[in-house]
């Protein structure tokens, strides 16, 4: 094994090991990159190797960082983050919870269905997983406990419904993926609509099936009211504002009226208007939303900068060629390689956040996927249909990373707002069926790429 290959493997192992020390991910990424550039430099001098690493390698990081910070597409990130946090403070979700719960009050598992539907609406209007999980937990868990819902299933429903925001547009993950692979944000947003709502529908069908097969898990409330026109009208009034905002943001992108960056500004302004309309907007709230937006944006861009240094050194060592040769050496066909890649990403999700996987692993895998003979039908109008489809597969696989221990962030978001009697083991047990549903959804996308590509092709073809 050559020195470059040894250093590539050592970089990955060092990075994963340092994650468990508690150091910030951005510093770990950047520090490992700098350290291995120095190791490679010393190796070339004293061990007569040829890694090609020296101080000029690190000087290239400056240009890479400038390109990251000068990227117009990246402006959408802080705006979508602001939109999501402001919506969480606007009172829209509370009104939705009250009205939709009345609509499904006489259905066994109706409260869990309500949580899932609100999770879908929040996903399509915020895209902030942490905020959605916390909000759903605070609003619905007390009611579920009072109604004697099965504790693990109730917790699993909340955690999984809150993670839909990472897939359903406007997803900040899809914005970053589009930037990393030079794909159209509009293509990814349109391609994610069917998979996102498919997954939400699978959650609902699962809850209904459990209610029929095991009624004791989802007891009916004793004071359930009959659904009448006033209840339906109340649901319509509560659901109209967030749906209007969704159409304003996604509709303007899909119709070609605005870019994703411009639409993010529309969304931020619309969320602020909703908070004002619900009389939740004041200087304190505005300040807290800005502070939260700054914190989240700074975290993402800090990881960007660290990952830029890490990825540059890794590629200088030939990490992309090494991974490509390993994958092509597998004794499987093209779709077998796809399955292996998705399995690797699924397993990495147990230990890494989606940001690190998106910034480091995805760009390394993209050339491999492009070189495969997949014959994915792009209907003649979609650029790089194989990559658009593959990104959706990765996005679906990465959604499981929020639910898989030990690094599943949604599990800890939810545990932070649970009463003391709720143990982490209850949450772990509750998310297992939903992880299985996500993997089934992933298999469906592998078998039917048209679920991803039909909508963007139809939009462009018309």
Number of C-alpha atoms within 10 A of each C-alpha: 5 9 15 20 17 11 20 22 13 14 21 14 11 15 18 16 11 15 15 9 9 8 10 13 21 20 15 23 29 22 17 22 24 20 14 22 28 16 16 23 20 16 17 17 11 8 11 9 15 15 21 16 20 18 11 10 17 18 11 14 19 14 10 15 17 11 11 18 14 11 12 12 18 18 16 23 24 23 22 29 26 30 26 29 24 29 26 23 23 23 17 20 22 17 17 24 21 16 21 24 22 23 21 19 22 18 19 23 26 24 30 29 26 23 28 25 20 22 30 25 22 32 27 29 29 33 30 28 27 20 22 31 29 22 22 25 25 15 16 21 23 13 12 21 12 9 15 16 22 15 18 20 23 27 29 25 26 29 34 30 29 31 28 29 31 25 29 31 28 34 26 23 22 26 23 22 24 20 18 16 17 10 20 19 23 23 24 26 26 24 26 30 19 19 23 23 16 17 24 23 16 16 23 21 13 16 24 20 14 17 19 14 10 12 15 14 20 26 18 20 18 9 8 14 13 12 13 10 9 9 17 14 12 17 20 14 13 19 20 12 15 22 15 13 20 22 15 16 27 24 15 17 22 20 12 13 11 17 19 28 20 17 22 26 19 20 27 24 16 22 28 21 17 21 21 13 13 13 11 17 18 10 8 9 15 17 11 14 21 16 13 16 22 14 12 16 17 13 14 16 17 18 21 23 21 24 27 24 25 29 22 20 29 23 14 16 24 17 21 21 16 16 17 18 12 10 20 15 10 12 9 13 13 16 15 13 19 20 16 14 17 19 14 12 23 21 16 19 25 18 17 21 17 23 18 20 17 23 22 20 17 18 16 20 17 18 15 19 20 14 12 15 11 14 8 16 17 19 16 10 14 19 14 16 24 22 18 25 25 23 24 26 24 21 24 26 25 28 23 27 27 28 27 21 16 15 16 20 20 27 26 21 20 25 21 12 16 18 10 8 7 14 12 16 10 17 25 18 14 23 24 17 16 22 20 12 18 23 18 14 20 21 14 15 21 19 11 13 21 18 18 28 26 18 19 22 22 13 14 15 12 5
